Amino acid sequence: MFKKVYQLLAAAILCGCLAFNAHAAKVDTVTTHSDIMHKDIKAVVMLPKSYSAKKHYPVVYLLHGFSGNYADWISKDPAVKDLADMYNCLIVCPDGAFASWYMDSPVNKDWMYDTYVSKELVQYVDSHFSTIANRTGRAITGLSMGGHGALSMAINHQEIYGAAGSMSGCVDLRPYAKDFGINQILGKYEDDPISWENHSVFHLAAKLKPDALKLVIDCGCDDFFININNAFHQQLLNAKIPHDYTVRPGGHTWEYWSNSINYQMLFFKRYFNS
């Protein structure tokens, strides 16, 4: 008798788990083609469990960091897919290669990741999924290299994105002229320091007008990028550019970013609702 009850209970639990998984967020890997770089590039797309072609959903583009790839977020923080359900939106994780910095390189036309993400990938997502296909339904954020990429692309393409964020972002490239592969994108700093300045978020911020973009920026107090983030925050304050800036305990780690993304997604949800 006990054995039969146990079997029935186990079956009920299994059915419940299957039912839960059947209604959980859907995670796809898609292959997109970049005309400007003449190659196929992968991206992860997370769909909310409520996804229907009859509705239109906002999209958050979520960027990985230096040495990462398109699968970083879903493999290192699997709970991120639950945020697609919680906030009823799509989350798209592009591949930014090992060290593209999400820029269009002025020295190597094989690295054109600003155009790829902000034009080619956005067009692909809007044509293959039911999205709010304008800036009121688009946000972009990322960690480290992706934090710089998210802010730089949002500033350069304010007609594409309405909100942007950065988690532990390298918001000023100049102090890292020999680090993180940036010189393969911009060339040697000593050969063209003006190009380095012009491609750095710290300089690009001069293009911002009050409330042109909704901005959310954070960095751990033990992060090696904390000083440049504090300086960038002060720069925005001096220019009277509204933004949310938070310093929390933590370093340059996945533990920090897995926590941070929860706050940033809430920020974006409030923007979408507005």
Secondary structure by P-SEA (a helix, b strand, c coil): caaaaaaaaaaaaaaaaaaaaaacbbbbbbbbbbccccbbbbbbbbbcccccccbbbbbbbbbbccccccccccccccaaaaaaaaccbbbbbbbccccccccccccccccccccccccaaaaaaaaccccccccccbbbccccaaaaaaaaaaaaccccccccccccccccccccccccccccccccccccaaaaaaaccccccccccccccbbbbbbbccccaaaaaaaaaaaaaaacbbbbbbbccccccaaaaaaaaaaaaaaaaaaaac
